[in-house]
Amino acid sequence: MTTLFDPPVQTPNDSCGWHGRPLPAPTAPTSVTNIPEPDGEVHAVVTVRVMLSRDALAYLVREGIAYEDTSPDTWSVPFIRWTVEMQLSLAGGFTPERDVHLLFRDLDCPDGRPSVQAAYRAVDRAYPYYASTVIVSGPGSDTRVDCMVCDWSQRGEDGPVMALGLEHSEQVHQHRQ
């Protein structure tokens, strides 16, 4: 999956330097995926935030085309996002980034090129890049999240502290899509 950090930069003393990038503002889930049997007991609904590249999003849209008789150019933004979420829940988080090369292979095929281009147009409509107000830097348990609008800052384990940063951006600065 796409990381928030540039690759570590080796310095003469073999320590790593990290350069933070803005964390994109998350989109809200469009629905709930029913993983257990429809009649089964539901104990919890879990929301997972997954960072994906533009290429991985296009891959997921393209996978969704197989189940529809229409072009993604005709899909609504909520339907594009729903398709991405459903395909991601079926494929697992690492599959889109691992298999995105299949998208590029299809660009060389005259029959595949139009659907790949339509997938990218759909991604650009459904996921325009909106940066949150926070910057993330540092590796692993020494991750630091700083707000670029106010003096808010947190340090900690990368996943939880990134979630706190997004929450701060959304709630304090009302930065929503």
Number of C-alpha atoms within 10 A of each C-alpha: 14 12 11 21 16 12 11 13 12 11 9 7 6 8 9 13 14 17 15 18 15 19 21 18 20 20 13 11 14 15 11 12 14 12 10 9 8 8 6 9 8 11 6 6 9 8 9 7 12 12 16 16 14 17 19 27 29 26 28 28 28 24 19 18 18 9 9 10 7 10 14 24 16 11 16 13 17 13 15 25 25 19 22 24 21 20 21 21 13 12 13 10 16 14 16 24 18 11 14 17 13 11 23 15 12 15 15 10 10 9 10 14 16 13 21 22 17 19 27 21 14 25 24 15 16 19 18 11 13 15 16 23 23 27 22 25 22 21 19 11 13 13 20 22 26 20 20 14 11 11 7 13 17 15 18 16 15 19 12 12 20 24 13 16 24 22 18 19 22 17 11 12 14 12 17 14 12
